[in-house]
Amino acid sequence: MRSMFSGRGRRVAACTALALSAGMLLATPASAADPAPVPSVERVKPSFTPPKLVLPGKADGSARAGAQAAQATSPLLSDLDLDGVDDLLFRASDGKLYTTAGGSSLVDLYRFEDIAREIVPIGNQNGQAEPEVLVLSENGALTLYQDVDPTGTPYEYPVGGGWQVYNKITSPGDVNNDGRADVIARDKAGQLFLYLATGSPTKPLGTKIPVGGGWNTYDQLIGAGDVNGDGRADLYGRKADGQLYFYFGTGSTTRPFETRKLIGGGWGKYNQVFPSGQDGSLFARDNAGALYMYLPKGDGTLSAAQKVSDAGDFAGIEQFALGGNVPYTGKDGLMARDSAGTLWFYGSSTTGKLNKRQAISDTGEWAGATWTNLSSLNSDGSADVLQNLSGDLYIEMLYIGGGWGGYNAFVGAGDLSGDGKGDLLARDGSGVLYLYKGNGQGDAFSSRIKVGSGWGGYNKLFGAGDYTGDGRTDLLARTTGGVLYLYAGTGNAAAPFAARKEIGSGWNTYKHLAAAGDLNADGKGDIVGATSGGDLYTYLNTTPGKFSGRSLYGPGFQIYNQIS
């Protein structure tokens, strides 16, 4: 099976004979006399060493003292090494999946070149020993992996597409007390749905059952397993203000959770919260990359936090299995071109900061090039580079077509139409903004859709991901007077943005503004600004439509004439 993280160079070599569906924009490749695009840049994925995890009470990390007693009525979800304790499973910054099972190891859960956006282990569903794992790709395809262990290659069964309509898919455990873990999914309007497990690998989930609305009040939904031993799955929900709530399970499939119970505040300091077992215990990671553990008291409340790792130990992990956050993929950092024409890359560290820069071109190679760094246009989760050569458009050196010279701004914010495929925005000289729907492969676009006029009043359009917490792609725009506005995404290609909302003024202090993707792996899009003096500041998205106070990353950025 081919690794889905094998690099994007193959895509360039394979595009000599494209078969395009009707209506997609792609012209005959440019002739040898036309300007040639700069060679596609190859960013080196950061090295990653899986962390070791030693839990309180057991020096070898194989179990928690007494924690399994409450799990007798709740199936384990991610016990990959069959030692009776759930293991961690996560996607690292190198794009691969790892587990703490058996120490630490790489897991072969690769599906073509799709990145694992959401990872949902659902335990033993078929009577065999090993658990099953659901994986959601960036384009909304859900796949079941059967009998997963730390070293083998499991069987894979496509569940189907269209799951991008949800901003959270997870398992709370066994909802209806039939011995199988079930799945819940929240759509972008806040409606929650229950999918009962069937035990069949070819159709592992039953028909969706509506649970109710209002669940978008939580920026994280975390399955608790069975806290009180009644055989019913329970649930945690964290609000953006840091308040944590608990729901006891009812056993009903139409109303599976009781009225919520406030646990307490202060949980906003964590970028991801996820279950550490099926007894209500939780793990929480802070922006420093330290991991904390909360043990349950049996009534939904939790004991005081126990720090189970040093700062930095769990940095570099982009998404934990069963993580409560809205997962993000698409853009993994910044590109910057210096005055010598060299292109540099600053990757996300998952700690709210950027990694050290790496040169991704030869000196002078990008001098004079017209380029933009876009969110991923295919399903590999890595950003794509657009080049506009006198009206000829290229994406990662793939020739898209001519006639693009009338546009003065391009933005690749992500999926704006709700189909799970990255899209492109383009603004012409009269201030009209157009949307080009992507085909999911990054090699063609549908015919343009007019978004609206009046966009010439902005001197910067940018975005990469979600700034409102609903899982939809949004857009940011700065006026010449320095006022920053947010255009919340609707997921509707015909009218992709809601009415603008002001973020604040004074943003003209920055010579460069750019969307960095998700810098601290909490699922929210973050931005950076560089002053003319060269200081780069980061802004983390904290609550819907708002950013934290700025944090100085470092000086020296005056050497760049473009940051994207």
Order of alpha helices (4+ residues) and beta strands (2+ residues): alpha-beta-beta-beta-beta-beta-beta-beta-beta-beta-beta-beta-beta-beta-beta-beta-beta-beta-beta-beta-beta-beta-beta-beta-beta-beta-beta-beta-beta-beta-beta-beta-beta-beta-beta-beta-beta-beta-beta-beta-beta-beta-beta
